[in-house]
Amino acid sequence: MPVPLLDGVSCVLMHKFNILEFFRYIQDDHIGYAWAIPPIASGLLNRPGAKDYDLTSLRTLVVSTSPLANPVNLGLHEKFMSVKPQLWVTRAYGMTELSGAILWVALPESLENDASTDRLFPGVEARIVDEGSKDRPSLGSTGDLRSVGGIVTRESKGFFVVVDRKKELIKYKGFQVPPAELEGVFLGYPDIADVDMIGVVVDRLEFPRFVLLTRSEWLTVGG
């Protein structure tokens, strides 16, 4: 946010987030550039009330903090491709302590690959290590993106697949279960509007638990 402020660009802040109020701000203040987390991006696509607002002023949507599920990624493209100019969706991944994002990709390029693939910013180098801090430089290798706290897989052509935040992973009988990946599976069902996954410990074992919100329920749930 400091960059647009330094450039003299007007910024709109919400005291408390409500997704319908978010839509109203976009409509009334003609917002052209917005930052969002994946649930907000999902709301743009699935929230029943979204169609009651004029969101055509929105030109760029930056989705950050965690991977964007492929059904949401593709759905946003299909929904807004007829809007001129087309909504430009980008993804960013990094840490505030690193002065922001280090991985970035725009929607047209992401549509050619998996929705969670990103490229390094120009001039940025990445180091992927295993749990023993040994380098994992080969293609297809998965490890910890050093200093960012994310689990990524290195792909070809300079792409990285963001699996999830390391601290968010659920460990079940030695397997690492990424919530974002399983949430993406649920979001592929047309009746599911939103989903969240948490870890629950039962008899010293951690299990995934899902909180689902259907489209019909979203009609009666505020915000």
Secondary structure as the mmCIF struct_conf table of DSSP 4:
data_model
#
loop_
_struct_conf.conf_type_id
_struct_conf.id
_struct_conf.beg_label_comp_id
_struct_conf.beg_label_asym_id
_struct_conf.beg_label_seq_id
_struct_conf.end_label_comp_id
_struct_conf.end_label_asym_id
_struct_conf.end_label_seq_id
HELX_RH_AL_P HELX_RH_AL_P1 PRO A 2 LEU A 6
TURN_TY1_P TURN_TY1_P1 ASP A 7 GLY A 8
BEND BEND1 HIS A 15 LYS A 16
HELX_RH_AL_P HELX_RH_AL_P2 ILE A 19 ASP A 28
TURN_TY1_P TURN_TY1_P2 ASP A 29 HIS A 30
STRN STRN1 TYR A 33 ALA A 36
HELX_RH_AL_P HELX_RH_AL_P3 PRO A 38 ASN A 46
HELX_RH_3T_P HELX_RH_3T_P1 PRO A 48 ASP A 52
BEND BEND2 TYR A 53 TYR A 53
TURN_TY1_P TURN_TY1_P3 THR A 56 SER A 57
STRN STRN2 THR A 60 VAL A 63
BEND BEND3 THR A 65 SER A 66
HELX_LH_PP_P HELX_LH_PP_P1 PRO A 67 ALA A 69
HELX_RH_AL_P HELX_RH_AL_P4 ASN A 70 PHE A 80
TURN_TY1_P TURN_TY1_P4 MET A 81 SER A 82
BEND BEND4 VAL A 83 PRO A 85
HELX_LH_PP_P HELX_LH_PP_P2 GLN A 86 LEU A 87
STRN STRN3 TRP A 88 MET A 95
HELX_RH_3T_P HELX_RH_3T_P2 THR A 96 LEU A 98
TURN_TY1_P TURN_TY1_P5 SER A 99 SER A 99
STRN STRN4 GLY A 100 ALA A 106
HELX_RH_AL_P HELX_RH_AL_P5 LEU A 107 SER A 110
TURN_TY1_P TURN_TY1_P6 LEU A 111 GLU A 112
BEND BEND5 ASN A 113 ASN A 113
TURN_TY1_P TURN_TY1_P7 ALA A 115 SER A 116
STRN STRN5 THR A 117 LEU A 120
HELX_LH_PP_P HELX_LH_PP_P3 PHE A 121 PHE A 121
TURN_TY1_P TURN_TY1_P8 PRO A 122 GLY A 123
STRN STRN6 ILE A 128 VAL A 129
TURN_TY1_P TURN_TY1_P9 GLU A 131 GLY A 132
BEND BEND6 SER A 133 SER A 133
STRN STRN7 ASP A 135 ASP A 135
BEND BEND7 SER A 138 SER A 138
TURN_TY1_P TURN_TY1_P10 LEU A 139 GLY A 140
STRN STRN8 THR A 142 LEU A 145
TURN_TY1_P TURN_TY1_P11 ARG A 146 GLY A 149
STRN STRN9 GLY A 150 ARG A 154
HELX_RH_3T_P HELX_RH_3T_P3 SER A 156 GLY A 158
STRN STRN10 PHE A 159 ARG A 165
HELX_RH_3T_P HELX_RH_3T_P4 LYS A 166 GLU A 168
HELX_LH_PP_P HELX_LH_PP_P4 LEU A 169 LEU A 169
STRN STRN11 ILE A 170 TYR A 172
TURN_TY1_P TURN_TY1_P12 LYS A 173 GLY A 174
STRN STRN12 PHE A 175 VAL A 177
HELX_RH_AL_P HELX_RH_AL_P6 PRO A 179 LEU A 187
TURN_TY1_P TURN_TY1_P13 GLY A 188 GLY A 188
BEND BEND8 TYR A 189 TYR A 189
TURN_TY1_P TURN_TY1_P14 PRO A 190 ASP A 191
STRN STRN13 ILE A 192 VAL A 202
TURN_TY1_P TURN_TY1_P15 ASP A 203 ARG A 204
STRN STRN14 LEU A 205 THR A 214
HELX_RH_AL_P HELX_RH_AL_P7 ARG A 215 TRP A 218
TURN_TY1_P TURN_TY1_P16 LEU A 219 THR A 220
BEND BEND9 VAL A 221 VAL A 221
#
